[in-house]
Amino acid sequence: MSVLGTDVRRPMDHLEWFPAPANCTRVRFSSEELSSVCPITGQPDLSSVVIEYEPNERCIESKSLKLYLWSFRDRPAFAEALAAEIAAEVRRAAEPRSVRVVLTQHVRGGIVTEATAEL
């Protein structure tokens, strides 16, 4: 782990992990503060995200998750692509038994978009 206990003031492009404690069967993170940019209009998109996984031998370190989610702030991406990318990064970093990411893009033009990625 390179960010826990340090003064980091920049987004990260990856997640960090620590050894999973015995008998931890499910981890759930939620955030109302995920922002990105519409790849067509360039307008900001605000989303909430729920990340749930079943640890195997590793758990995601939450400070790195906060900095990882920050990395999407100025990136153009559709909600569906964000959900898939976040799920893939959790899978890469923690190698969980399962991962589920639900991303809810808040109302824009009267429509709420909910995208789910499961690995």
N, C-alpha and C positions, 0 to 999 in steps of 0.2 A: 504494500500500500504506500502510495507516495503523497497523498493529499491529507489524510487524517492527521490532525494535530498541526497542520501547517496553515499559513495565511495565503490561500490561493484566491486570486481575484480574476480568474479567467475561466471560460468554459473548457470542458474536456471532451475529447472525441471517443472515450471509452469508459467502461465501468471497472471498478476495482472490487476485490472480494476478500473475504477472510474465511477461515475454516468454519464450517457449520457446526453449531453445538449439537450434541446428542439429543435426539428426540424432538428436534424442531421439524415439524411436518409441513408447515405452510407459512409463507411470508407474503404480506400484502402491503404495497406502497400505494399512496394516492396523492395526487397533486392537482390543484386548481390553477397552476401557474405555468402551463406549457404554451409558449407562443412560437409561431412560425410565420411564414409569409406565403400567400397564395402564389403558386407558380405562374398563374395566368395574369392576374391583375396587379400583383405586387402589394396588395393590401395585407395588413396584419391579420392573422387568424389566432384566436385564443381558444385554448382547449383545456380540458381536464383529462387526466390519465389515471388509470388503475393498473398496476402491475402486480400480478399474483403468480407465485411460483412455488414448486415443491422442491426444496433443496435436496441435493444429493450429498456432496462433500463440501460445497462452498455456498456462502451467502454474499449478496451484494452489499457493499459498504454504502451507507445512505448519503454521505457527503459527496462521494463520487457520482451518485445518481443525480443529486441536485445540480452538480456542475455539468453532467452529461446532458440533462434536459435543457440547460441553459444554451447548449451548443446549437439548438434548433432555432433560436431566436431570430436570426437573420437569414435562415435557409428556406428557399422555396421548396415546398413539399405538400402533397395532398395528404389528408388525414389518414387514408388507407395506407399510404407509403410510410407515414410516421409510425403507425401501429406495428407494421411489419418490421421496420428497422429497429425499433426499440426491443421487440420480442427477440429478434436475431442477436442483438447485442447482449441481452440477458442470457440467452442460450450460450453464446460464445464465452462470456466471462464466468458464469457460475456453473455451467453444465448441469442444470437442474433436471429432475425427472420430467417435469412439465413446466410450461410457462404460458400465461395468458395475459394479453395486454388489451385493455379496452380504452380507446381514445374517443372522447366526445368533443367534437368541435362545436363551440357555442354558436348561437344564432347569428347567421349572416344571410340577409335576403329572405328571412323568415324560415330558414331551414337549419335544423340541427343534424349534424352528421355523426354517427357512431360507427366506428370501425373496430373490429376485433381480430387479433392475430393470435393463434395458438400453435405452439410447437411441442 
